[in-house]
Amino acid sequence: MQEKINQEADTLQSQKTQQTTQVKPQKSSVYQSKEGQKPPIQTKQGMQEPYKSPQGRKPPIQAKQRPIQRTKSGNSKSSEIASLMGQQYGVDTSSLQFNHNSSFPGKVGADATIQGNKIDFAPGKDSEANIKHEVGHAIDNAKNGTPKGDQVVNGHSVNTTREAAADKMMNAPLQRKTTASVPKVSIASTQNQPVQMIARGEMGELIKEIQNKVPHFEIEEDVLWTQVTTLKKYTSKSKTTIAKELIQYARANTMNHNQRRNLVNEAIIRAQNLNASDIYGNLANGLGNNESALSYWERSSPLSNDAEQKINDMIDHTLVLAESAREDFNAKLKKVDTLLSDEDKKTQDFEIHEAPVKKKDRILDKTLNKYDKDPTRVVDIVRGSIVFKDLEALMSAEIRIRKHEIFQIVRTKNAIRDVSKDKKKDREKDAGYMDLKLNVRLANGMVGELQLQVKSLNEAKSEEGGHSLYRIIRDSDEEKTTCYHPQKDAVKIQKIASGFEKIRATLNNKANDNEHPLTTDMAQTYRRLLNDIEIDLRDGTPITITKDSGRAKMLKTISRLVYEKAAEDIKGQINDKNSDVGDYFRTLDQNIAEKDAKIKEKNALEETNLGVPQTQDWFRSKFGVTLQKDLLLGIDSLLEGIATRLAIPKDDISDWKKNVRGVLSDCYYKNEKGHPLKQKKLAKIVTYFNNHFGISIQFITENQVTFKYTVHKALVDGSPACFILSTEDNRYLLAEKKVQ
């Protein structure tokens, strides 16, 4: 240890850096489309397509076509209903144009559509409910701005994300105001605007699941339809719940069509929330239709004003849900208290501590610096802790919490161990504190963190100054600058200074102990480092301690010295042959390691699949798409689709497509029989994307690719990007996969 301490002293260094300033984005007018010149077409589905599709993650291909408008005779109440709703909601609806018996809605699989100020109804579909629904879209767009499209149907850009707002106005009774003020909000006219609609999804697996559970219950796909993510990701408990709710709503004859659809969608969203992960399988908070934040292009580019605003909006939404989740979390903590009290509390073996919701600035910090700009990955916003007298009590409680299923545990992270068995490189990275963390899924889909702690370690953290080092060490590990305001943060600075004073006393005591390896000179070196940091904190000077530098290693050594006595106590309990504690933690660590190994093995297997043909069943189950033969487009559509899916700025698309065409210029290769092979051309596409965008393009096909190929419509849904191409006899798919 003496040699290690001397090495740390020799590598002492100081680095200072400037903090960066982030500029807040400017907000555009709420009455203008966020997309610019292409607000989406919105549609109303009939009995055959009644349910709402979950919102996709990425923006759509923007269609160049304009919809065909045909004005024919129809419902004479359209203008009257629009006028009444305009008065009711304070929007000028006089510019709305109604086209009855139109062929356009059928082209996008809908009963009715709205594009700007033009509303089209399919023959016989101009009912009062449909009129109110489409006028509701117009009012919602006028007040809140027209949303971007999120998919393409037969060449038309469409949106499926604003149906709830239109349904709410559709279901509200019409109210005639006696004194109508002149509305201040007007509706934009049609300028090549995309479509908003509800798209049809696949119901086969869900119906099969329901029929397996209720064999004698007949259910038709057209009656019970919604877009559902792959059911394989759901637990059996979730499948049972969703099946029961869907059956219940399907039987509810007293409900109208839209009420049943909305209730089914709520059931689907709940099931999705309770199994939420990001598109790459990482644990995430379930936020319903607000799960998608930034496009791949935005995540991989420097933070823009628009991206920053999206992230802030997502965090605000998360914090609203977190308050409800915290109530659920604390209620479950009380159940744990009751469960453990019978035998434990009598001997004061544990203490339960509720905690406030994590603050927004820390959530933003972790979002930007740890989780690739994805706030759903921050899964410790809701948290609490239980402090136990010893490991025996902790072990007993953890076993009972699992057995009684008070929390739905989705991940376990353990740091409690005999640190003397750590490898040297691991020991140098450790700051000394240990606990057992359980990530738990809460009722609204949020993930919370239950920390199981040991009293001796907590006392070292709170009473011996350990916590005063935590923020500085954490910032160093995350390669950030630590800075406090001398006046605004005076209380925090004083707490850190008080902690440093306790640490200095600990260092003196250990240096004066002849049996301890810490020398007086090294203790003095450590005290000087703490003094320098304290001076900078009081002056408001930014502190930058480079990760793995000499100063960083010294801070962790100081921290380990603070927790040294508690770590020795933990070591003794783990190695006690008369206790089950050692076996418990060894088994726990083994289970965690096996689970992590399976995840790594799965990821490695997927990496080996790059460029390797897969079966159609494989990509159907993975991406939830089925190849369609009748959607033949050109290579430009493929490139345009990928560019849109990655949200590449329009100014860059032209050069980007030119570069891709250059990569693909050498089209044909001959095999042994002289036949051209397209698979090598595909390899060029794969190589280009891997080199330029930090992603992998996965190649999936039903059979070996052989001769000529055409490009199918690029599919975009909530899963990774899917771009479908076809040969003369076979089909294949390119799918985006993030490179870890």
Buried (B, 14 or more C-beta within 10 A) or exposed (E): EEEBBBEBBEBBEBEEEEEEEEEEBEEEEEBEBEBEEBBBBBBBBBEEBBBBBBBBBBBBBBBEEEBEBEEEEBBEBBBEBBBBBBBBBBBBBEBBBBBBBBBBBBBBBBBBBBBBBBBBBBBEBBBEBBBBBBBBBBBBBBBEBBBBBBBBBBBBBBBBBBBEBBBEBBBEEEEEEEEEEEBEBBBBEBEBBBBBBBBBBBBEBBBEBBBEEEEEEEBEEEBBBBBBBBBEEBBEEBBEBBBBBBBEBBEEEEBEBBBBBBBBBEBBBBBBBBBBBBBBEBBBBBBBBBBBBBBBBBBBBEBBEBBBBBBBEBBEBBBEBBEBBBBBBBEBBEEBBEBBEEEBBEEEBBBBEEBEBBEBEEBBBBBBEEBBBBBBBBBBBBBBBBBBBBBBBBBBBBEBBEEEEBBBBBBBEBEBBBBEEEEEEEBBBBBBBBBBBBBBBBBBBBBBBBBBBBBBBBBBBEEBBBBBBBEBBEBBBEEBBBBBEEEEBEEBBEBBBEBBBBBBEBBBEBBEEEEBEBBEEBBBBBBEBBEBBBEBBBEBBBBBBBBBBBBBBBBBBBBBBBBBBBBEBBBEBBEEEEBEBBEBBEEBBEEBEEEEEEEEEEEEEBEEBBBEBBEBEBBBEBBBBEBEEEBEBEBEBBBBBBBBBBBBEEEEBEEBBEEBEEBBEEEEEEEEEEEBBBBBBBBBBBEBBBEEBEBBBBBBBBEEBBEEBBBBBBBBBBBBBBBBBBBEEBBBBBBBBBEE
